[in-house]
Amino acid sequence: MIDEVFGRDNRDWIIQTFLDYIGDSNYRFKAEFNNQKAIENTQMENWVREGLYKLQENVIFLKDDENSEKYHPRIGLLSTISFREFGDDYKGRLERLYNDYFYGRNYDFWKEKAYEKLPALKNSTKMLACGEDLGMVPDNVPDVMYHLDILRLIIERMPADERFVSSLSEVPYLSVVTTSSHDTSPLRAWWEENHDLTQRYYNEVMGWYGEAPNYASVEIIQEIIKRNLNSNAMMVILPIQDWLAMSEHFRKENAKSEQINIPADPYHYWNYRLHCNLEALIENQEWTDFLKNFIKESKRAY
């Protein structure tokens, strides 16, 4: 595990500096590094700190605060190195327990509380209610949102099922469709993250032939946005970064620098700023005419 996280060349140094040997090929953290707060407060390079965090987080169950004989599965159980090393049968049991703990046993409770609280929230305002139903979402959430007329949030590349992308042709009317969010990479940066995935998207979703380019051209971004605009969603609300990616003149040189937040990176902060001022955008008649005609040719104009 140490080799995987830090590399074989750093194994001995990591063990000598941070760990104590306790027999049977097992180690534990030295007292001065035995919790994440202690690691955070120690001067060290970020790659070392992140690796030590990963070792600290390699925990399958957490002990109950009140009953030392009871344990609860960690939210990140399935992504630990230890889980990966179990046999398939044991992994299957753990996964069933995990899903029941975080989802199954709470379904009815969450549904009951949703029907109790959400109508009160909706009735307290004339604003349209929209819900962010991405990530760890119980199976009954879409049904509850549908019956309460709460708009869902749909991002094509974040499917709610086993498909590699969501089908924009199946998007319900009561939804908000977007290409990116503050917590995801913008379209151009996403295109560069996984060539196998974008190759499949290029051929199967866009219907374009041949080898997918490594970088998302203006034409590619326009095609993706056009498909979002032509969905049946009540609203299509896109980040300014993705709108500007449709223009060679306005798109920023470094696509990755346009991401607002990286949730997995505690050292990343929200420092994104628009690289051109609004006056320049408004005064560029060619750009505004392009946007106007582009939207006019989609379902958004109906």
C-alpha positions in Angstrom: 0.0 0.0 0.0 2.8 2.4 0.8 4.5 1.6 -2.5 1.2 2.4 -4.3 0.6 5.7 -2.6 4.2 7.0 -2.4 6.2 4.9 -4.9 8.7 2.2 -4.0 11.7 4.6 -3.8 10.0 6.5 -0.9 8.9 3.4 1.1 11.8 3.3 3.6 11.7 7.1 4.2 7.9 7.1 4.8 8.1 4.2 7.2 11.0 5.6 9.2 9.5 9.1 9.4 5.8 8.5 10.0 5.2 4.9 11.0 6.0 2.3 13.7 6.2 -1.4 12.9 3.9 -3.5 15.1 4.6 -7.0 13.7 3.1 -9.3 11.0 3.9 -6.8 8.2 1.6 -4.2 9.9 2.4 -0.6 10.8 0.6 2.2 12.7 1.2 5.9 12.6 3.6 7.4 15.1 1.8 9.3 17.9 2.7 12.7 16.4 1.0 11.8 13.1 -1.9 9.6 14.2 -4.7 11.9 13.0 -5.4 14.2 10.0 -5.2 17.4 12.1 -1.7 16.5 13.3 -0.6 15.8 9.6 -2.2 19.1 8.5 -0.3 21.1 11.2 3.1 19.5 10.3 5.3 21.2 7.7 5.7 18.9 4.7 5.2 18.8 0.9 1.7 18.5 -0.3 2.2 15.2 -2.1 3.4 13.7 1.2 0.5 15.1 3.1 -2.0 13.9 0.6 -0.4 10.4 0.7 -0.6 10.3 4.5 -4.2 11.4 4.4 -4.9 8.5 2.0 -3.4 6.0 4.5 -5.4 7.6 7.3 -8.6 7.3 5.3 -8.0 3.6 4.5 -10.7 2.6 7.0 -13.7 0.3 6.3 -15.7 0.8 9.5 -15.9 3.5 12.2 -16.5 2.6 15.8 -19.7 3.8 17.3 -19.3 6.7 19.7 -21.6 5.2 22.4 -21.2 1.4 21.9 -17.6 0.2 21.3 -19.0 -3.2 20.0 -20.8 -1.5 17.1 -19.4 -0.2 13.9 -20.7 1.9 11.0 -19.5 1.8 7.4 -17.5 4.8 6.2 -19.0 6.9 3.4 -15.8 6.3 1.4 -15.6 2.5 2.1 -15.9 1.4 -1.5 -13.0 3.6 -2.7 -10.5 2.4 -0.1 -7.4 0.2 -1.0 -8.4 -2.3 1.6 -11.9 -2.8 0.1 -10.3 -3.4 -3.3 -8.1 -6.2 -1.9 -11.0 -8.2 -0.4 -12.3 -11.3 -2.3 -15.3 -10.8 -4.6 -17.7 -12.6 -2.2 -16.7 -10.4 0.7 -16.8 -7.3 -1.4 -20.3 -8.1 -2.5 -21.5 -8.5 1.1 -19.9 -5.2 2.2 -21.4 -3.4 -0.8 -24.9 -4.7 0.1 -24.4 -3.6 3.7 -23.1 -0.2 2.6 -26.1 0.4 0.2 -28.6 -0.7 2.9 -27.0 1.6 5.5 -26.8 4.7 3.4 -29.8 4.2 1.2 -32.2 1.3 1.7 -33.1 1.6 5.3 -33.7 5.3 5.0 -35.8 5.4 1.8 -39.2 5.5 3.5 -38.1 7.9 6.2 -36.6 10.4 3.6 -39.7 10.1 1.4 -42.0 10.8 4.4 -40.0 13.8 5.5 -39.8 15.1 2.0 -43.6 15.2 1.5 -43.8 16.8 5.0 -41.3 19.6 4.5 -40.9 20.4 0.8 -44.5 21.5 0.2 -44.1 24.0 3.1 -40.9 25.4 1.5 -42.6 25.6 -1.9 -45.7 27.4 -0.5 -43.6 30.0 1.2 -42.4 31.6 -2.0 -43.6 32.4 -5.5 -40.2 31.3 -6.9 -39.9 28.1 -8.9 -38.3 25.3 -6.9 -35.3 23.5 -8.4 -33.4 20.7 -6.8 -29.8 19.5 -7.1 -30.2 15.8 -7.3 -26.6 14.7 -8.3 -24.3 12.4 -6.5 -25.5 10.1 -3.7 -29.2 10.2 -4.4 -31.8 7.6 -3.2 -33.8 6.0 -5.9 -37.1 7.6 -4.8 -35.8 11.2 -5.1 -36.8 11.7 -8.8 -40.3 10.4 -8.1 -40.8 12.7 -5.1 -39.5 15.7 -7.1 -41.8 14.9 -10.0 -44.9 14.7 -7.8 -44.0 18.0 -6.1 -43.2 19.8 -9.4 -39.6 20.4 -8.4 -37.2 20.8 -11.3 -34.3 18.3 -11.4 -30.7 19.2 -12.4 -29.3 17.2 -15.3 -25.7 17.3 -16.6 -25.2 15.0 -19.6 -21.9 13.7 -18.5 -23.2 12.8 -15.0 -25.7 10.0 -15.7 -28.1 8.8 -12.9 -27.9 5.2 -14.2 -25.3 2.8 -15.7 -25.0 4.6 -19.0 -21.8 6.5 -19.7 -23.8 9.8 -20.3 -27.3 10.8 -19.7 -29.6 10.8 -22.8 -30.6 14.4 -23.6 -33.5 13.1 -25.7 -35.0 11.6 -22.5 -34.8 14.7 -20.3 -38.1 15.5 -18.6 -39.7 18.9 -19.0 -39.5 19.5 -15.2 -35.7 19.9 -15.3 -32.8 22.3 -15.6 -30.1 21.2 -18.1 -26.6 22.4 -17.9 -23.3 21.5 -19.4 -21.1 22.1 -16.3 -21.4 23.3 -12.7 -19.1 25.0 -10.3 -17.9 21.6 -9.1 -17.1 20.1 -12.5 -14.6 21.0 -15.2 -15.9 23.2 -18.0 -16.7 21.5 -21.3 -13.3 22.1 -22.9 -11.4 20.8 -19.9 -13.7 17.7 -19.6 -13.0 16.9 -23.3 -9.3 16.6 -22.4 -9.7 14.4 -19.3 -10.4 11.0 -20.8 -9.8 10.4 -24.5 -11.5 7.0 -24.5 -14.7 8.5 -23.1 -14.7 11.5 -25.5 -14.0 9.2 -28.4 -17.1 7.2 -27.6 -19.1 10.4 -27.1 -17.8 11.8 -30.4 -18.9 8.7 -32.3 -21.9 7.4 -30.5 -23.6 10.6 -29.1 -22.5 13.3 -31.5 -22.6 10.9 -34.5 -19.3 12.2 -35.9 -17.0 9.8 -37.6 -13.3 9.1 -37.2 -10.8 9.9 -34.5 -11.9 12.4 -31.9 -9.5 15.4 -31.6 -7.6 15.8 -28.3 -9.0 19.3 -27.9 -12.5 20.5 -28.2 -12.8 22.8 -31.1 -15.3 25.6 -31.4 -17.4 23.4 -33.6 -17.5 20.6 -31.0 -18.6 22.9 -28.3 -21.3 24.4 -30.5 -22.6 20.9 -31.2 -22.7 19.9 -27.6 -24.5 23.2 -26.5 -26.9 22.9 -29.4 -27.9 19.4 -28.2 -28.5 20.8 -24.7 -30.6 23.7 -26.1 -32.7 21.2 -28.1 -33.6 19.1 -25.1 -37.1 19.1 -23.6 -36.0 20.7 -20.4 -37.9 23.7 -19.2 -34.7 25.6 -18.7 -31.1 25.4 -20.1 -28.7 27.4 -17.9 -25.0 27.2 -19.0 -21.9 28.6 -17.3 -20.3 31.6 -19.1 -17.2 29.5 -19.7 -19.0 27.1 -21.9 -20.8 29.9 -23.9 -17.5 31.6 -24.5 -15.9 28.3 -25.6 -18.0 28.6 -28.8 -15.8 31.6 -29.9 -12.1 31.4 -30.9 -11.9 35.1 -29.9 -13.3 34.8 -26.4 -12.4 31.3 -25.2 -9.6 31.3 -22.6 -6.3 29.7 -23.7 -6.0 27.3 -20.7 -9.3 25.4 -20.4 -8.4 23.9 -17.0 -8.0 27.4 -15.4 -11.8 28.0 -15.9 -12.9 25.5 -13.3 -14.4 27.2 -10.3 -14.0 24.5 -7.7 -12.3 21.1 -7.4 -14.2 19.4 -4.5 -11.5 16.7 -4.1 -8.7 19.2 -3.7 -8.6 20.9 -0.3 -5.9 23.3 -1.6 -8.0 24.5 -4.6 -10.0 27.7 -3.9 -12.7 29.6 -5.8 -10.5 32.1 -7.6 -12.0 32.0 -11.1 -12.7 35.4 -12.6 -14.1 36.1 -16.1 -11.1 37.0 -18.3 -12.9 39.6 -20.3 -15.2 42.4 -19.1 -18.9 42.4 -19.7 -18.7 45.7 -21.7 -16.5 44.1 -24.3 -19.0 41.2 -24.6 -22.0 43.5 -25.0 -20.3 45.8 -27.5 -19.1 43.0 -29.7 -22.1 43.0 -32.2 -20.7 40.0 -34.1 -20.7 37.9 -30.9 -24.2 39.0 -29.7 -25.6 38.4 -33.2 -24.1 34.9 -33.3 -25.6 34.0 -29.9 -29.0 35.4 -30.8 -29.1 33.4 -34.1 -27.6 30.3 -32.4 -30.4 30.2 -29.8 -33.0 31.2 -32.3 -32.3 28.0 -34.3 -32.9 25.8 -31.2 -36.0 24.8 -29.2 -35.3 27.6 -26.8 -36.8 30.1 -29.3 -40.3 28.4 -29.4 
